[in-house]
Amino acid sequence: MAIIITDECINCGACEAECPNTAIYEGGIEWTFAEGTKLNGQIKSKKNGHIDANQDQEPVSYDFYYIVTDKCTECMGFHEEPQCAAVCPVECCVPDEDNVETQNDLLTKKAFLHCE
């Protein structure tokens, strides 16, 4: 499953630099599928349908750091554990019970994001 950042986030930013998919953003910052990935041009996402990978997307949160579910692979294929959770000083990076994905789903998402 993807990881989420709870509202207990202290906005320290420790998690952002650790994400191999650039799926973590500061609150209020727009995001793109292309940033930190090899995606470019028209893509098909689960939630947004066909879109331009470089098109700005609305922030998930305006108050604290957030993780884009469509880009989160729980660091699968990169690390043994989600790095955001490993470095979070307040333990607010937790599994997202609303977005359960199998190991195969996460590896497929990684391959999609990095054009493997």
N, C-alpha and C positions, 0 to 999 in steps of 0.2 A: 504494500500500500504506500501511497505517497506520505510525505511528512508535512505537518502543518506547524505553524508557530502560533502559540497561544497568546492571549492578551496579557499574559504575565511577562512578555518580552520587555526588556529594559532598553532596547534600541542600542545595544553596544556594537552591533555590526560584526561580531566575531564570526558568525556563521556565513556571511555573504562571500567572503574570500575563499572559503573552503569548498564551495559547491562546484563540482566539475562540469555541471550543465548550465551554469549561470541561471539557476532557477530561483534564486533568492534576491529580493529587492527591498530597498528601504521604503517605508510607508510613503505613499503618495507618488512614487516614481512609476511612470509607464514602463512597460516591458515589451519585448519582441521575441518571437520564436528564434530569429536569426542570431541574436546576441548570445555569444558563447557556444554556438553550435555551428554546424556546417550547412544549415538550412538556408535556402535562398529562393526567391521567386514564389510561385504559387505552391502552397502545401495544403494538406487536408488534416485538420485537427479534430479530435473527438468532440470537443465542445463548440468550436467556432466554425466548423465546416471548412470550405475552401477560402483561404485568405492568403495575403502576401506575407511571407515570413518576416519581412522588414516593417510591417505595419504596426504602429504603436497600439498597445492594448491597455485597457483601463487597469489601474492598480487594483489589486485584490483587497488591500487595506490602505487606509490613509493615516492610521495611527501608529502602526508598528511594522517592523520587517515582516515580509510575507514570502511564501513559497508558491510558485506557479505549479499547480498540480500536473499540467500537461508537459512540464519539463523535468519534474522530479523523478529520479530513478532509484532513490534511496542509496545513491552512490554505487549501485549494482554495476559490476564490471570495472569499477575503478578502485573501490576500497572494500574492506571487510564489513564496515558498518557505516551508517549515515554520518558524514563528517559534521554536519550542522549540529546534530545531537551530541556528538563527542566533544565539541568545543563550547557548547552553550553553558555559560556560568549559572544560569537559573533553571536549566532543564525544561525549557519551554518548547523545544523542537520534539514533537511527539508524533506517533503514527496517526494518520487521518483515517478514522474509522468509516468515514463516508466515501472513501476512495480506495477500496481494497483491490490490490493487484497482485498477481502471482509473480514469482521470480521470473518466469518466462515472459510475462507481460512487461516487466521492468527492463529486461534485457532487450526485448523487441523495441521498446521506446528508446533505449539508449542507442540502438543501431539506427533507428529513424533519425534521431537528433544529430547524430554524428556521421550520417550517410555511409554506414558500414555495410 
